[in-house]
Amino acid sequence: MIYFDCAATALHRPPQVAQAVVRALGLFGGPGRAAHEASIEASLAVYEARVAVAALLGVPSARCVCFGHNATDALNAAIDGLLPVNSHVITTAASHNSVLRPLYRRVDRAEARLSVVPIGSDGALDLDAYEAAFRPDTALAVVTHASNVTGDVYDVAQMARIAHDHGALFVLDAAQTAGALSIDLQRDGLDAVAFTGHKGLMGPQGTGGLAVREGLAIPPARVGGTGMRSYSRTHPEALPEALEAGTVNAHGLAGLCAGVSYLQEQGVEALHARVMELARLFDQGVRRIDGVRVMGGGSPAGRCGIVALNIGNADAAEVADRLNVEFGICTRAGAHCAPLMHEALGTASQGVVRFSFSPFNSRHEVNEGVRALEVVAKSYTG
């Protein structure tokens, strides 16, 4: 099996991730719930994960890293907590449904007004159009760092500056880029960053969260037990407890911490360079195949390790299935939970076949992917 579906979930991880989870399963009690050794072990692991993520994402305090299920969970918390009723919010057509659906829900409840900045057919975003979308009542901009369809990366530091110039907060969806690209909450002027553990951070599924700048209060989306102030009728307001109702996934966070530690040891920039070398090799190879159209790639900020393509008018799901059945190559086809991006690309009905790479892929695997696509393409183009 050759795995080119890393934009959905990492498959190949450093061995210390699994080792950390196995160790945790045999040792951890409830984090923050008691003073015995098993609980303390779990609490320390959660704290170490906070420190590691804070260092990776340029967050000044570990307390500003709030853990949840994934980036979707974090984005719901950020949108519900930071978007006032009867205000205006901005996103872009590159957004995933984890951004769009929480925003649509607020619009459908007549609680907010939404502007969607268009994306060009080449995957690029017009920053002038983005700035023109701001209005006096704009309270929030929620923007993806990189398209999960084409891999186009957007200049989020500049977008955050524009939002702040207009008095709005800026939330970054870093589901595709946390661990894959350099992100620094302070350097880039970000108010909050939603991240997931199971992609570039190389951790287990069911881990992720929201990193928040100091001083930004976010009302809790969920309330319940926190292991503290049990006699209070109200949920704690201070981070991270404000956004962590219930017992956190300490076993998974032990694995996440191991994944982040690996990234810090290897260097995010070095790993990204390795991934981009593979993506460029693949891109160059498939562009020489008759009938293949590579999507996007027009953003001035570059691209992360994704190459999305179609073969003529062939159904993307059929192409992906053939790659899997005939060659053992794992990709993802379809709409990728990003309907507006497909409308921009003109692929709403056809979908695209997405190849996404990790530092654990090899040049040999990439060459095998190109060769397999050549064979499949010939059957459609003659």
N, C-alpha and C positions, 0 to 999 in steps of 0.2 A: 504494500500500500504506500502510495506517495500522497502526502497530506498537504494540500494547498488551500486550506480553509481556516487559516489562522485568524482572519478578521472576525470570524464567528466565535471561535474558542481555540485557545492554544491546546495542542495535543502533546507535543514534545516539550517537556519541561526539564529543568535541571533536577537531578535526582534528589537533592536536598529538600525539595518541596514535598514530595511524597513521604520522605523520611520524617519531616517535621509533623505532618498530619498524623502519621502512624504513632509517633511518640506522644502527641497530644491526646489521641484517643485512649491511651493507656494511663494518662496522668491527670488530665484536667477535670476539676469540678466546675462549679458555677463561678465565672469571673465576677468579682465584686460582690459576692453573695455570702461570704463567710471569711473567717480568719484562720481556717485550717490550711494545711499544706497544699491540698489539691486545688482549693479555690485560689490560693496565692499564686500557684504555678500558672493557672489560667489568666489571672489578672496581669501578671508580668508579661505573658505572651501578647496579650491585647495591647498593653502599653508599648512593648517593643515594636509591634506592628504600626502603632500610631507614629512613633518616632521615625521609623523607616520611611513611611509614606510621606510624612511631613518633610523630611530631608530631600526626598526625591522630587517633590512637587513645589519646593520653595515656600513651605508654609511655616511661619515664624514660631508657632507653638503647636506641640503635639495635641493639645486639647482642642485645637481647631480642626482636627481630623475626626470626622464622625462616620462610623461604620454602619453599613446597611446591607441589603441583599445584593445590590448591583448598581449600575449607573442609572437604570430606569427608576429604581427606588429613590435614588438620590435626586434625580431631576424632578420627580413628583414633589419631594420635600421642598426643594428650592423654589419651584414655581408656585406651589400653594402657599409657601411661607413668605415669599418676597414680592408677589404680584398683588397689589392692593385692589380691592373691589372698585370697579368703575374707572380703570386705568387702561393705558395702551401698552402693548408689548410687541416686540419685534423678534422675528426669527428669519431664517433663510430657507430656500427651497432645498438645500442640502440636508436639512434636518431629518433625523430618524423619527419614527413614530413615538419613541420614548420622550421626545420633545413635543411633537405635533399633537398627540392625543391629549396630554394634560392641558395644552393650550386650547385646543378645540373644546374641551369640556368646559373650561372657564368661559369661552365665547358663547357656547350653547346655553349656559346658565345666565347669560346677559351680565356677566361679571367683569368682562374685559373686552377690549377691541384689539384685533390682531392685524399686523402687517407682515407679509412674507416677502422678503427681498428675493428677486429672481436669480437664478443661476443660468449662465449661458450654456449652449449646447456643447461647449468645450470643457465644461466643468468649472469655469471661472466665475468669480463673484465680482460685481461692479461695486467698488467701495463708495463711489459717488451716490449710487442708488441706495446703498445702505444708509449713508448719512442723511439723504433726503427723506428717508422713512421716519426719522425722529420728529416728534411733535411735542408741544408743551406738556401734554399729559402722559408722555412715554415714561414708564417707571422701570422697565426691564427689557434687556436684550438677552435672548438665550440662543447661543450659537454653537454649532458643531465645529470642532477643530479641524477635522478631516472627513470628507465624504466616505461613508462606509461602502459606497457603490464604486466610485472611481478612484478613491484614494487622494483626491485633490485636497491639498492643505490650504487653510485660509489664515490670513495675517490677523490673528486674534488680538495681538498686542495693540495694533492700530485700531481694531474694531472696539476694543475696550476703551481706548482713549477717546474715541468718538462718542461712545455711550456716556462716559463720564462728563465730557464737555457739554452734553445735553441734559445732565442731571439724572441719568438713568444708571441702574445697576447692571452688571455684566456677569452672566453665568455661562461657563464653558462646559460643553459636553465633550469630555475627553475619553469617551469609551474606546475610540480607535487609536488614541495617541498616548495615553498614559503608559509610560514604560517604553514607548516606541519613539517618541520625539521629546526633546527637551521642553519641559513645562516648568515655569517658575512663577508662582502666584504673585509674589511681590514684584519681580522684574517686569512681568507682563501686565501688571495692573488689574488682575482678575479679582472679582469679588467672591466667586465660588467656583469650584471645579468638581464636576461629577466624574467619578472614575469607576471602573469595574476591575475586578481582580483576575478574571479568567481569560483575558486576552494578553495584551502586552506586558502586564505585570506578572504573568506566568503562574498565578495562583489558582486555587480551586474555584469552581463555580459556587455561586452563593456568597461571594465576597465582593466588596466594593464600598462606595460611600461618597461623602461630600466633604471636600476640604474648603474651609471658609476663612476669609481674612479676619484678622483680629478686629473686634469691635462691631462686627455685623451680627445682629440678633436675628434668628430665624425661629418663628413660633413652631412648636412641634406639630408634625402632621399626624403622628400617632402618640397616644399617651398610655401609661401603664406603669409596670414595675421597673425600677432602676436600681434597686438594692440600696437606696438612700432616701432619707426624708419620707419614710413610709407613712407617717401620720398626717402628712399634708394632703389636702384634697386636690391640689394642683400638681401638675408635672413640673419637674425642675426646669428652669429657664436657661441655665448655664450650659455651654457646650462642654463635652460632647453628649452629656446625658439628655439634653433637650431633644436630640434627634436619635436617641438609641433606646427607645422603649423596649423592654423585654431583654432576654439574655442574648448577647451577641454570639456570633459563630466563632468561638475561640479556637476550635479545632481548625476551621478553615483559615482563620487569620494567622495561625502559626505557619501554615503553608504559604500564605500571602507574604508574610514577613520574609520567609526564606527566598521566595521569588524576587522580592524587591532587593534583598541583600545581594542576590546574584547579579541583578542589573547594576547595582552600585559598584560591585567588584569589577565587572566587565566594562562598564561605561555605556550609558545610553547612546552616546554619539557613535561609539565604535560598533555597537550592535546594529544601530540604524544604518550605518555605512555598509555593513555586511548584507543586510536585507535589501537595500537599494541596489547593490551590485547584482543580486539575484533577479530583482524586478527588472532592471535594465536589460540584463541578458535575455530574460524571457520576452520582454517587450520588443526588443530588436529581432528576436527569432520569429515571433508570431506575425509581425508586420510584413514579413516576406511571404506569408502564406496567402494564396489567392482566396478572396472572399472574406477574409478576416478584417473586422473593423474594431479597433481599440477605442474605448470610450474615455472621454475626459482628458486629463493631463494638461489643461490650459491654465491652471492657476499659477500666478507668478511666484507663489510661495512654495511651489513644488508639489511633490506627491509622496505619500507613505507607501508601504510595501504591498500595494494592490494593483492588479492589472485586470480590468474588466473588458470583455469583448463579446462579439457575436460573429457568427458565420453566416453571411448572407441574410436570408430571411428565416433561417432554421430556428425552431423553437429552442430557447436557451435551456429549458429543463431537459429536453431530449438530448441535446449535446452533452450536458453535464452527466446524464445517465449513461451515455455511451462511454464517456471518459472513465467513469467508475467501473462499469461492467466489463468493458473490453481491455482496459489498461490499468485498473486499480488506482486511478487518480481521483482524489477527493477535491471537489470544488463546491461552490454554492451557486445555484441558479435561481432566477426569479426576480422578485421585486425588492428583496432585502429590507423590508419594512421602511422603505424610503420612497413613497409614491411620487412626491413632488420632484425628486431628482430624476426619476424615470420619465416624468412628463417633460422635463427640460432636455433630456437626452433623446427623446422620441422613441423610447423603448418600453412604454407602458404596457403594450400588449405582448411584446416579444420577450421582455426581460433581458437580462444579461448573464453571462457566465463569468463569475468572479474567481480569479486566482489570487490568493493572498499568502504571503511568504513570511517565514520566521527565520531567526538566526540558526535554527537547527536544520533547515533545508540545505541542500547541497547543489552545486553546479550540475552534477550528474542528474539529479532529480529534475532540475529545470530543463535540461536538454531532453530528457525523456518526455516531459510535458509538451515541449515544442513538437517533438516527433509524433506524439500521439495526436496532437491537434492537426498536424499535417494530414495524417491518415483520415481522420474524421472529416476534415474540410473537403478532401477530394470526393467523398461520397455525396456531398451536397453541391459541389461546383463542377464536378466532372473533370 
